[in-house]
Amino acid sequence: MTPGGDAAVAALERRIGHQFANRELLLTALTHASAIGEFAAPVRESYQRLEFLGDRVLALVVAEMLFQAFPRAPEGELAQRLTGLVRNETCADVAIGLDLGHAIRLGGGEAQSGGRRKSAILGDVCEAVIGALHLDGGVDTARQFIAANWGKRMLDWQTPLRDAKTTLQEWAQARGLTTPTYSIVDRTGPDHAPVFAVEVAVDGFGTGRGEGRSRRDAEQAAAALLLRREGVWSSEADGR
């Protein structure tokens, strides 16, 4: 299914929780660059600009939610919770819950390669929907959507509140190993929303690979993966 028909769009709006005054915003939020020009009623642009806006709106609203929900948490803890909650993987999980993948407008090649299931695309579309909600209904509409889909995740969030890179360095030093080294192995996505892939290497323990919207986030993800693999962190819940 694609969100071309009125019934399909209405069903999607019910899942999102907002009836759009300007449905072209919603269609744009669901349109991958590969689909431009491939539909009978073409959208003039892909979701990328809306994704840019939605990413910033999401960060602001989640920061407000964290500030209110954890009045005694220090800045560092709030920042780490924020990073986990706005990361692409979390946005993709929200998108899966709303079945956005089924509604994404993809070009033929991207659809055949499994684009509807790709975490990077799902996360980007989710942010684009937030941008569309902000433009169509204002910040309060976007805030309601984010509260509905991130509120429980915020309260139930289980993630290391200890810095993974610092923990890995201390673990390596305690064993007389050299300092872990990090290297960028890939960079994808548009300039305004890049995705970095980083590998961390520790002598005698191989490498760990992580991805993130910034080099720092990717390094943290790589370090966390290696820590879990070596049993230093048994899971994200107890890695602290």
KOLKOLLUM-874239 format. One record per atom (N, C-alpha, C): residue in three letters; x, y, z. Coordinates in steps of 0.05 Angstrom, whole numbers, plus 5000, padded with zeros to 4 digits. Example, Ala and Ser with C-alpha at 12.3 -4.5 7.8 and 13.67 -1.06 7.14 Angstrom:
// KOLKOLLUM-874239
ALA526448865156 ALA524649105156 ALA526449345156 SER525749555142 SER527349795143 SER525850015157 
//
This chain:
// KOLKOLLUM-874239
MET501749765000 MET500050005000 MET501750255000 THR500950454985 THR502150714987 THR499950914995 PRO500751135008 PRO498651315019 PRO497451494997 GLY496751384974 GLY495651544953 GLY492651584956 GLY491151384964 GLY488351404966 GLY487451544992 ASP485051664991 ASP484051815014 ASP483751625038 ALA482751385034 ALA482351205056 ALA484951125069 ALA487051075053 ALA489651005063 ALA490851235079 VAL490551475068 VAL491651715082 VAL490151755108 ALA487551725108 ALA485951765132 ALA486751555154 ALA487251305146 ALA488051105165 ALA490751165177 LEU492551265160 LEU495151345170 LEU494951585189 GLU493251775182 GLU492852005200 GLU491751915227 ARG490051715227 ARG489051615253 ARG491251485270 ARG493051345256 ARG495251225271 ARG497151445282 ILE497451645266 ILE499251875275 ILE497852035296 GLY495152065294 GLY493652215314 GLY493252505305 HIS493252555279 HIS492852835269 HIS491752825241 GLN489652975236 GLN488553005209 GLN489853255197 PHE491253215175 PHE492753435163 PHE490953625147 ALA491253885152 ALA489954075135 ALA491254085108 ASN493854045107 ASN495454035082 ASN496553755080 ARG495153575066 ARG496053305064 ARG498653275048 GLU499253465031 GLU501753455016 GLU504153445034 LEU503953565058 LEU506153555077 LEU506553265086 LEU504453125091 LEU504652845100 LEU505852675077 LEU504852715052 LEU505952565030 LEU508852625025 THR509652865029 THR512452945026 THR514152805047 ALA513052795072 ALA514552665094 ALA514952365088 LEU513252245071 LEU513351965066 LEU514851905039 THR515952105026 THR517052064999 THR520052055000 HIS521151824993 HIS524051784991 HIS524951914965 ALA527552004964 ALA528552134940 ALA528351954916 SER528451694919 SER528351514896 SER525551504883 ALA523551614897 ALA520751604886 ALA519951854872 ILE521552064871 ILE520852314858 ILE520152254829 GLY517752334821 GLY516952304793 GLY515752034786 GLU515551844805 GLU514651574799 GLU511651534805 PHE510351734817 PHE507551694824 PHE505751874806 ALA503251784803 ALA501351924786 ALA500952214796 ALA500852254822 ALA500652524833 ALA503352584847 PRO505352664832 PRO508052684844 PRO508352904865 VAL509852844885 VAL510753044904 VAL513253164894 ARG513553424898 ARG515753564885 ARG518453524899 GLU518453434924 GLU520953394938 GLU520853154956 SER523153054965 SER523252834984 SER522952935013 TYR523052745031 TYR522752815060 TYR525052955073 GLN527252995059 GLN529753075072 GLN529553345086 ARG528253545075 ARG527953795089 ARG526253775114 LEU524053625111 LEU522353585134 LEU523753425156 GLU525453235148 GLU527053085167 GLU528853265183 PHE530153455169 PHE531853655182 PHE530353805204 LEU527953895197 LEU526354045216 LEU525353865239 GLY524353625232 GLY523353445252 GLY525453355272 ASP527953325263 ASP530053245281 ASP530453455303 ARG530353705295 ARG530653925315 ARG528253945334 VAL525853915323 VAL523453925339 VAL523453695359 LEU524153455350 LEU524253225368 LEU526253275391 ALA528653365385 ALA530653415405 ALA529653615426 LEU528353835417 LEU527354035435 LEU525253925453 VAL523253785442 VAL521053685458 VAL521953465477 VAL523653285468 VAL524653075486 VAL526353195509 ALA527953405502 ALA529453545523 ALA527653665544 GLU525453785535 GLU523453895554 GLU522253675571 MET521553455559 MET520353225573 MET522353125594 LEU524853095587 LEU526852995606 LEU527253185629 PHE527353445622 PHE527753645642 PHE525553635663 GLN523153595655 GLN520853585673 GLN520653315688 ALA521353095674 ALA521052835686 ALA523252755706 PHE525552875703 PHE527852805720 PHE529053055732 PRO527653185751 PRO528453445762 PRO531153435777 ARG532053205785 ARG534553195800 ARG536853085784 ALA536353015759 ALA538452895742 ALA540353115733 PRO543053055735 PRO545053255725 PRO544953275695 GLU546253485685 GLU546253535657 GLU547353305641 GLY549453175651 GLY550652955636 GLY548752725632 GLU547252655653 GLU545352435651 GLU543052515632 LEU542152755633 LEU539952845615 LEU540952835586 ALA543452905582 ALA544552905554 ALA544752625544 GLN545552435561 GLN545752155552 GLN542952035546 ARG541052105563 ARG538352005558 ARG537252125532 LEU537752375528 LEU536852505503 LEU538052375479 THR540652325479 THR542052195457 THR540751935450 GLY540051775470 GLY538851515465 GLY536051535454 LEU534551725464 LEU531751755456 LEU531351865428 VAL533252035419 VAL532852155392 VAL534552025371 ARG535951815378 ARG537651675358 ARG535951545337 ASN537151495314 ASN535651395291 ASN534251125297 GLU535550955313 GLU534350695319 GLU531750725335 THR531650925353 THR529150965368 THR526951075350 CYS527651265332 CYS525751365313 CYS524651145295 ALA526450965287 ALA525650745270 ALA523750555285 ASP524150515311 ASP522350355327 ASP519650475328 VAL519550745331 VAL516950885331 VAL515550845304 ALA517150875283 ALA516050845256 ALA514850565252 ILE516150355262 ILE515150085260 ILE512550055274 GLY512350175298 GLY509950165314 GLY507550295300 LEU508150495284 LEU506050645269 LEU505650525241 ASP507150325234 ASP507050205207 ASP507550415185 LEU509450595190 LEU510150795170 LEU511550665146 GLY512950445150 GLY514350315129 GLY512550235106 HIS510150145113 HIS508150055093 HIS507250295076 ALA507450535086 ALA506450775072 ALA508550935058 ILE511050865061 ILE513251025049 ILE513051005018 ARG513451225005 ARG513551224976 ARG516351194967 LEU516950964955 LEU519650894947 LEU519850844917 GLY522150904905 GLY522650824877 GLY522750524875 GLY522450424851 GLY522450134847 GLY524849994857 GLY527250094851 GLY529649964860 GLY529949964890 GLU529350184903 GLU529550204933 GLU527450014946 ALA525150004934 ALA523049824945 ALA523949534943 GLN525049454921 GLN525949174917 GLN528249104935 SER529849304943 SER532149244960 SER531349254990 GLY528849264996 GLY527949255024 GLY527949515038 GLY527549735023 GLY527650005035 GLY525650045057 ARG523349915055 ARG521249955076 ARG522049845103 ARG524049675103 ARG525049555128 ARG527649675138 LYS528849855122 LYS531449965130 LYS531150165153 SER532650115174 SER532550275198 SER533050565192 ALA535050625175 ALA535850895169 ALA533451045156 ILE532150915137 ILE529851045123 ILE527551075142 LEU526850875157 LEU524650895176 LEU525051115196 GLY527551135207 GLY528051355226 GLY527851625213 ASP528851655189 ASP528751915175 ASP525851985170 VAL524151795161 VAL521351855155 VAL519851935181 CYS520451805203 CYS519251875228 CYS519852165235 GLU522352245232 GLU523052525238 GLU521652715218 ALA521452635193 ALA520052795173 ALA517152835180 VAL515852625190 VAL513052645199 VAL512852855221 ILE514752855240 ILE514753055261 ILE514953335249 GLY516753365230 GLY516953625217 GLY514353705203 ALA512953515190 ALA510453575177 ALA508353645198 LEU508253505220 LEU506353575241 LEU506853855252 HIS509353925255 HIS510054195265 HIS509054405246 LEU509454365220 LEU508554565201 LEU505554575198 ASP504254345200 ASP501354335195 ASP499754425219 GLY500654345243 GLY499054395267 GLY500454555288 GLY502954625284 GLY504454775304 GLY505954595324 VAL507554725341 VAL509254565359 VAL507654405379 ASP505254495386 ASP503654335405 ASP502754075393 THR502154075367 THR501353825353 THR503753635352 ALA506053745346 ALA508453575346 ALA509053465374 ARG508653635393 ARG509253565421 ARG507353335430 GLN504853345422 GLN502953135429 GLN503752865416 PHE504552875391 PHE505452635378 PHE507952515392 ILE509852685398 ILE512352595411 ILE511752485439 ALA510052625454 ALA509352525481 ALA508052255479 ALA506252215459 ALA504851955457 ALA506651735449 ASN508751785434 ASN510551575424 ASN513251555438 TRP513951765453 TRP516551755467 TRP516251765497 GLY513851825507 GLY513451855536 GLY514151605551 LYS512951375544 LYS513551125557 LYS516451045553 ARG517451085529 ARG520251015524 ARG522151175542 MET521451425547 MET523051585564 MET523151475593 LEU520751405603 LEU520651305630 LEU521751025633 ASP521550865612 ASP522550585613 ASP525450565603 TRP526550785594 TRP529150765580 TRP531250625596 GLN532550435583 GLN534650285596 GLN537150305578 THR539050465587 THR541450515572 THR543750585591 PRO546150535583 PRO548350595601 PRO548450895607 LEU548550975632 LEU548851255639 LEU551851315643 ARG553451115638 ARG556351155639 ARG557351175610 ASP559251345606 ASP560351395579 ASP561751135569 ALA560951035546 ALA562050785536 ALA565050805529 LYS565851035517 LYS568651065510 LYS570451075534 THR569551215555 THR571051235579 THR571250965592 THR569050815594 THR569050555606 THR570950365591 LEU570850375564 LEU572650195548 LEU575550265553 GLN576150525554 GLN578950605558 GLN579950515585 GLU578250545606 GLU579050455633 GLU579450155634 TRP577650015620 TRP577849715619 TRP580449635605 ALA581049765583 ALA583549695569 ALA586049755586 GLN586049985598 GLN588350065614 GLN588749875638 ALA586549785650 ALA586749605673 ALA588049345665 ARG587949275640 ARG589149025630 ARG591849075616 GLY592849315619 GLY595449375608 GLY595449395577 LEU593149445566 LEU592849465537 LEU593249755528 THR593849785502 THR594050055491 THR591250185490 THR591250445487 THR588750595486 THR587150515461 PRO584550465463 PRO582950385440 PRO583150605418 THR583150515393 THR583350695371 THR580750685354 TYR579950915344 TYR577450935330 TYR577951035301 SER576550925282 SER576851015254 SER574151005240 ILE573651215224 ILE571251225208 ILE571551035184 VAL569650855181 VAL569750665159 VAL567650715138 ASP565750885144 ASP563750945124 ASP562251205132 ARG561251345112 ARG559551585117 ARG557451585096 THR554951575104 THR552751575085 THR550751795092 GLY548751825075 GLY546652025080 GLY547352295069 PRO545352475068 PRO545752745058 PRO547552905077 ASP548553135067 ASP550353295084 ASP548953395109 HIS546353455108 HIS545053565132 HIS544353345152 ALA544453095144 ALA543852875163 ALA545552635157 PRO548152665161 PRO549952435155 PRO549652215176 VAL550451975167 VAL550651735185 VAL553551635183 PHE554851635206 PHE557651545208 PHE557751255217 ALA559551105206 ALA560250835216 ALA563150845225 VAL563550755250 VAL566150765262 VAL566850495273 GLU569450415271 GLU570450175284 GLU572350245306 VAL572150115328 VAL574150145350 VAL575749885351 ALA578349915356 ALA580149685357 ALA581549685384 VAL581649455397 VAL583149415421 VAL585049175417 ASP587549205422 ASP589548995417 ASP588648735430 GLY588548525414 GLY587848265424 GLY584848205427 PHE583148405422 PHE580348375425 PHE578748455400 GLY580048485378 GLY578648535353 GLY577548815352 THR575348835337 THR574149095333 THR571149085339 GLY570049325343 GLY567149355346 GLY566249575328 ARG563949545316 ARG562949745297 ARG560349865306 GLY560150135303 GLY557750265311 GLY557050485291 GLU554450565291 GLU553550785273 GLU552150995290 GLY552251245279 GLY550951465293 GLY550851715275 ARG549251905283 ARG548852145268 ARG551252335269 SER553052285288 SER555552435290 SER557752235295 ARG560252325290 ARG562552145295 ARG562552055325 ARG561952245342 ARG562052175371 ARG559951965378 ASP557451985367 ASP555451785372 ASP556251515362 ALA557451515338 ALA558351265326 ALA560551135343 GLU562451295353 GLU564551195370 GLU563451075396 GLN561451215408 GLN560151105432 GLN558850835426 ALA557450825403 ALA556050575396 ALA558050345392 ALA560350405379 ALA562350205374 ALA563550105401 ALA564150295418 ALA565250225444 ALA563350055460 ALA560750125460 ALA558749975475 ALA558449695464 LEU558549665438 LEU558449395426 LEU560649215435 LEU563149325435 LEU565449165444 LEU565149095474 LEU564249285490 LEU563949235518 LEU561949015524 ARG559749015509 ARG557748805512 ARG558748535502 ARG560248545480 ARG561248295469 ARG563248165488 GLU564848325502 GLU566848215521 GLU565648165548 GLY563048215552 GLY561848155578 GLY562248365599 VAL563448595591 VAL563748815611 VAL561048935617 TRP559548975596 TRP556649055599 TRP555048815589 SER553548685608 SER551948455600 SER549648525582 SER548648775585 SER546548875568 SER546549175571 GLU544949315554 GLU544749605556 GLU543549685583 ALA541949505595 ALA540649575620 ALA542549595643 ASP544649415644 ASP546349415667 ASP549149515661 GLY549549635638 GLY552149745632 GLY552650015644 ARG553250015670 ARG553650265683 ARG555750225705 
//
